[in-house]
């Protein structure tokens, strides 16, 4: 159980690192980070890591989108999140939550796609 | 053996679908994926990205020599270049940095291209713009400009500067509105610059009421028409010859043109056009040093325009050999439009002339020819292609006659009453207004100023002037057609060629005043010329502000910057006091209740100032509104009715002809007089006013909310509902959607001492706290000291951000 948690945390951390590198070093389309995440999914499958790939990816995207949106917003004077919430007529935390879900879904699906694509015979393959 | 698992196709498909959905605008919601992406999305538009605070070296402008931009504490750029060419290039670059989306959007709106940005709802608007001939007019003007080396070079340089900025943009640092509306900036062109200028002409000279006045003339007859709709109403202080008393313009009797009969009227009701506001006015005046405390001349200018965020103006200082000018520019166009240099200052007010005429045509049913002087001429036609977002292009055929475009036709008609009429509009004539502003920037004296004005034609503006040598002047500048009295007031006969071939009033005969004996000049959209002026002109003039400005300037023999600011913020509407004295005189006070009598007493002590805390202004407004709602009832039944006679015409009737038939209510058996109207109007007003007072506030500011709207009308990007002092007929012409868009006071001398403010902020970036930085101060009537640097070294010493450009 503990081992699984460690793998989950490690995969999430790697996913976060990959997204940051992809999003800051490269200037391709906004979704370009899915490519390394698919690779990460494949890697976990190849190395037979007992890890729910979707969950790891989702956590990475969810946390990163929320934290980075807060970070960039605060660093830049904190106007845009407020404007977005006024535009969408919803509270600012909800805008952050939606951003987290979007980041999470795309990242999670990317990891899961990679893991599913690399059809390794993993005993503890999960349903995700 | 490991292999790619076919079972991954499902999540892969889901992933692709999800990315697609998040990348596109769906059901008018911005693309969520891109917009909420923290690395390139909306949060990247925060002020942290504001480059105006930094010290930077910027390459890629291909300047002849390096140039510098120093930003002061309010982010006003002070641009230093070694040639005109470099200067306008850097101006284009800096303007785009601060306002790219705004100027780009304005060029789309002007050309009739909004369907390229919005997939729904703007096709009719675009067709209307194309048919009005705005895009065609811009093309013609550009063709003319390209023949003038100086303007063409400036426009080319400005365009290159804007494009240098656009080239450096990626999604991450793109203005927020592009992300919101999901499109990209296109390369800037000289045509787009001309389109922005035409847009100004479009809003400032677009008002007319030819069709409505045609109907009124036919329905009322000459006598009544001249009584109710005279060219000039009320007390007038004309611009020339220095506003001495007793020099009012001549009131000319307007005859019914011989050709005008009922065939000129359609059975359809007139469609009111809310695009144009006849009250879009301005104030500007200059006081000679003989009447100022310092002995130096002072020039003031505050153009009243639709208030928008980002603001229509952008403040800057432009400096190169032979030029050192400070003022406001219109984003998208080179040079400054209102401003000053070491030697001169100039201001602008709208000329308010009647610039549009309609000609009723005889057209063949298939629109291939039209009749003129008994001959059928071939109709010019061309196809306008309106590109549409997510749809096939729309093709519209636009017809032109010798008079101008046939705006409303069988296939498309925003104004059915003007179907098959040709529009003649000075805006269509090729013109180069840029040259005027470029030359004014360098002007050293009165002679240079007059020379600069000769290039200016549309929209007609009053250019006020003050020179360091104490010369003051004002010119009603533009192409004023020579007209017979009443010409252009009614629909013209398009089957004859004689009203088409017009000549214009010569440049040296335009209404102008220089160094009048009173030692001040002023313009506030009043009739420009006095009774001695030999030419006929007509327009949509305003009297109240000009009268009030004259009243104050006459008394103020020792003007200074503070007293001039106070005049720009003056809230007095002279009509209110005039009206109260007439209305109270006819009122039957014996029929009033004690509280009503008390209210009348309070009104009589009011000086007509629409100050923020004033409570009486609201009561007067209600009273006068009720009076207007009940007079001239028969007029309102005409399908071509659009407006009541001028306030002063009604007031004169109440005072001089209280028994006039215009006061009789149709629904009552008796015959009402002005007294009955004033009585019932007051009682109703008092009832409503009392109930408003018991429920909330009747302070004027609380009932005079000002809104500064973003071009998309999105509330989150606008400032709305700001309680404000002022009134459209007061010098401080504040109203719900328009008002003083740039208050400027300049005292010339050894060094210009200037103050100014506009409702907005230098940056158009909605993610910046500076986006609406000046708005609150503007609404409170504060001014900023304008930092005019005499030398580059001065600018370098005082500045915050600094860019070095190559």
Boltz contact constraints between the chains, C-beta under 6 A:
constraints:
  - contact:
      token1: [A, 23]
      token2: [B, 39]
      max_distance: 6.0
  - contact:
      token1: [A, 30]
      token2: [B, 34]
      max_distance: 6.0
  - contact:
      token1: [A, 30]
      token2: [B, 37]
      max_distance: 6.0
  - contact:
      token1: [A, 30]
      token2: [B, 40]
      max_distance: 6.0
  - contact:
      token1: [A, 31]
      token2: [B, 19]
      max_distance: 6.0
  - contact:
      token1: [A, 65]
      token2: [B, 38]
      max_distance: 6.0
  - contact:
      token1: [A, 68]
      token2: [B, 38]
      max_distance: 6.0
  - contact:
      token1: [A, 69]
      token2: [B, 38]
      max_distance: 6.0
  - contact:
      token1: [A, 69]
      token2: [B, 43]
      max_distance: 6.0
  - contact:
      token1: [A, 72]
      token2: [B, 38]
      max_distance: 6.0
  - contact:
      token1: [A, 72]
      token2: [B, 43]
      max_distance: 6.0
  - contact:
      token1: [A, 73]
      token2: [B, 43]
      max_distance: 6.0
  - contact:
      token1: [A, 75]
      token2: [B, 48]
      max_distance: 6.0
  - contact:
      token1: [A, 76]
      token2: [B, 46]
      max_distance: 6.0
  - contact:
      token1: [A, 76]
      token2: [B, 47]
      max_distance: 6.0
  - contact:
      token1: [A, 76]
      token2: [B, 48]
      max_distance: 6.0
  - contact:
      token1: [A, 77]
      token2: [B, 46]
      max_distance: 6.0
  - contact:
      token1: [A, 77]
      token2: [B, 47]
      max_distance: 6.0
  - contact:
      token1: [A, 77]
      token2: [B, 769]
      max_distance: 6.0
  - contact:
      token1: [A, 79]
      token2: [B, 46]
      max_distance: 6.0
  - contact:
      token1: [A, 79]
      token2: [B, 767]
      max_distance: 6.0
  - contact:
      token1: [A, 80]
      token2: [B, 42]
      max_distance: 6.0
  - contact:
      token1: [A, 80]
      token2: [B, 43]
      max_distance: 6.0
  - contact:
      token1: [A, 80]
      token2: [B, 45]
      max_distance: 6.0
  - contact:
      token1: [A, 80]
      token2: [B, 46]
      max_distance: 6.0
  - contact:
      token1: [A, 80]
      token2: [B, 767]
      max_distance: 6.0
  - contact:
      token1: [A, 83]
      token2: [B, 716]
      max_distance: 6.0
  - contact:
      token1: [A, 83]
      token2: [B, 766]
      max_distance: 6.0
  - contact:
      token1: [A, 84]
      token2: [B, 42]
      max_distance: 6.0
  - contact:
      token1: [A, 86]
      token2: [B, 716]
      max_distance: 6.0
  - contact:
      token1: [A, 87]
      token2: [B, 716]
      max_distance: 6.0
  - contact:
      token1: [A, 99]
      token2: [B, 36]
      max_distance: 6.0
  - contact:
      token1: [A, 102]
      token2: [B, 32]
      max_distance: 6.0
  - contact:
      token1: [A, 102]
      token2: [B, 33]
      max_distance: 6.0
  - contact:
      token1: [A, 102]
      token2: [B, 36]
      max_distance: 6.0
  - contact:
      token1: [A, 109]
      token2: [B, 11]
      max_distance: 6.0
  - contact:
      token1: [A, 109]
      token2: [B, 14]
      max_distance: 6.0
  - contact:
      token1: [A, 109]
      token2: [B, 15]
      max_distance: 6.0
  - contact:
      token1: [A, 112]
      token2: [B, 11]
      max_distance: 6.0
  - contact:
      token1: [A, 113]
      token2: [B, 8]
      max_distance: 6.0
  - contact:
      token1: [A, 113]
      token2: [B, 11]
      max_distance: 6.0
  - contact:
      token1: [A, 113]
      token2: [B, 12]
      max_distance: 6.0
  - contact:
      token1: [A, 113]
      token2: [B, 15]
      max_distance: 6.0
  - contact:
      token1: [A, 116]
      token2: [B, 5]
      max_distance: 6.0
  - contact:
      token1: [A, 116]
      token2: [B, 7]
      max_distance: 6.0
  - contact:
      token1: [A, 116]
      token2: [B, 8]
      max_distance: 6.0
  - contact:
      token1: [A, 116]
      token2: [B, 11]
      max_distance: 6.0
  - contact:
      token1: [A, 117]
      token2: [B, 4]
      max_distance: 6.0
  - contact:
      token1: [A, 117]
      token2: [B, 5]
      max_distance: 6.0
  - contact:
      token1: [A, 117]
      token2: [B, 8]
      max_distance: 6.0
  - contact:
      token1: [A, 119]
      token2: [B, 3]
      max_distance: 6.0
  - contact:
      token1: [A, 119]
      token2: [B, 5]
      max_distance: 6.0
  - contact:
      token1: [A, 120]
      token2: [B, 2]
      max_distance: 6.0
